[in-house]
Amino acid sequence: MGFWSVLGTLIAALFTLAIFSFLYKDNPFYKAAEHIMIGVSVGYGLAQLFHLGFKPYLWNPVIKEAQYELLIPAAIGMLYFGFLHPKTRWLIRIPIALFMGIGSGFSIAPSMQAAIYTQLQATIIPLYQYGLTFAEVLSNILIVVGVFTAIIYFFFSWKHKGVIGGLAKVGIYFLMIGFGASFGLTVMGRISLLIGRVIFLFQDLPKVIAGIF
């Protein structure tokens, strides 16, 4: 391995151990690693924004192609800096309002397609059809029952008593199962990251250290 590869591996190991030290208690090593990581991330993000956003979409078109109409959105974006002074802080409402309005308008149709129409289409399934296995029939029944009972739980125009209350309670169980599965998937993702760091410390790092000596 080259010098810079070895140095990068050692720095990565030190930062990993510094972050893990928070498991014992809050300490200066953890704070230093946290601040450095955030600072490097922000600096790298700004550099990426400059080279991938500002230059190709504003600087080059205006300077090289004379597309001066792009100065209008640039001026609106500059209003964000009004937040730095109390007397001009109100100017930030203009770009925020435009950004939220345009973003909401552009996202309504895709959201309707992805979050509503697709979900409804996936819910409209036959409870039984020739050729389906018992597991598939049971899965379809659970999907339909779960959807309708969860909707009943959020239907507050009726009091949750009697039959409605029982169905709403079933909906709660389906919701808790769904939330638990989502949380479990999130934990699995974090555990996989932890496993990657542990493998790095106990397999990759010793090889690098052995190569040095």
Summary of the structure (lengths in Angstrom):
residues: 213
radius of gyration: 27.4
end to end distance: 12.7
largest distance: 75.6
contacts: 471
relative contact order: 0.06
helix: 87%
strand: 0%
